[in-house]
Amino acid sequence: MAKDNVFKVGDIPIKSNLILAPMDGLTDHPFREIIKRFHPGIIFSEFINAYDYLNNHPFFPQQIVFSEEQRPFAYQIFDNSPYRILQTALYLSEKNPDLIDINMGCSAKTVASRGAGAGLLQEPQKIKQILTLLTNNLTVPVTAKIRLGWDDTSLNYLSISKLLEDYGCAMISVHGRTKKQGYQGKANWDAIAEIKQNVKIPVLANGDVNSVDDIQNIIKVTNCDGVMIGRAALRNPWIFSGLDHEQVTLKQRLDLLSNHLDLMIQFYGLESGLILFRKYIKFYLDISNLGKEFRSNLYNQNDPLKLKSSLFTIMNTQIN
């Protein structure tokens, strides 16, 4: 499954070819503390908005916390301004991450419509400017995550990937969909294979990786250096250990859920920890068939022990 010392990003050896994707509001410090025990090759932060740094957003200090055990660790920054990205990257580099990654793939309307995320794919000159500024001013490797293009009429992934390499990018992560697709339709693994053939730097393949078989298949199709796993890691962190969801015992899942909730409360405090944990519940268990009132009571529970008890009961019922 995961291979040891499979590639390098700059001079940094990557010891597993399975990589945790950056996910907005989800790959926070407590979740990364959970994931680190499965030893992915690289752990990415949640999205870091350059505006949040420059405007002293109250949650920004929490967003940028990471532990030594999470290394190799990458901050991912998004913005549409090369200079704001540089200012944020310079500040974050003082925290001594292993990598600085630029988000050129987020398809969310609030991000892409202002020219950030996948919006940057429409502005190659701005991408050149970003890479030039960062590689000239940072000592850590600079990487990027992209999509295949804005839509099917502007599939510029080959020119963008070559541009990134030519301007000093040390690794490219590729989500095999366009901005317009969002997360709909099927990811185009063949396009990722073309990118891998087009550049000499490491390429991570991302999109429609939900099982151990998917990992093996995407590697076979793309010949990529690593596989970036996003939503599947939320449902089944054991995928980094080569286990599918159904191979994980109930006790393992209950212990992980309990530990995750405890970490959220320790990091954010009781009230915020409980509130912020709610967004993970749908990944731990299927709540779609629960009654509206029951779901409401579950999401408004303010006692962690009672919340755990309810979640344990539901999970046990669903498995048995």
C-alpha angles and dihedrals in degrees: 000000000000112000127216121242092354099161145342132243102210101316095332114110113222110211100194131037092217112091132190110235122226109253123186112250092350110073092061125147098275093048091048088051087058094046097047091071088066091055105229115189094245130009117209127204123236114268112298111209111212088214089061092058096043093045096044095241108200093232095049096091090055092048094059099048115116135161130232089244090063092067135158080056129175130194113214116209128193131192139117095236118084091205095050089048090051093049091050093044092051091053094046092047087064087066087063103238119174095234141014112214127194118216109229095152112058108124098191110128093229090057106033096041091063092051097261126116110009088000088078090065087074092057112057092168090058090049089054090051093049094050093045093051094045099044091047094050107032131070096201122080116270118221135176140210117213143172127222094265142298094288140334091285093057107044097159098153095122095052092042094049092049091047090052092051093046092052096051106272108157098202139005125213113200127201104200097226137077125249090252092055093055101180095329127110126014124316113245104234092173089064090053088052089055090053091050089053091046099057139041098214121089117283125202118204119219135177135073094017105144105139145028089262090053089055092053093045097049090050090050093049099041104028084219123171093233144359120238112213121198126157093015088062089059092052096039120013088177088075086087087061094050097259127128120220095260091054092062117093124236090243091054091051094046092049091050094048091049093047092047092053090048091051091049091053093045092051103037102023128251101291099039092038092056093045095048092046090062093079090062096053094083089057094051096049143001109263097165094099096047118104119263093244092049091050091048092052090047094052093045096049111129098184112082093203092052090045091052091048092052093046092047091052093050093046092048091050093049094050095045 
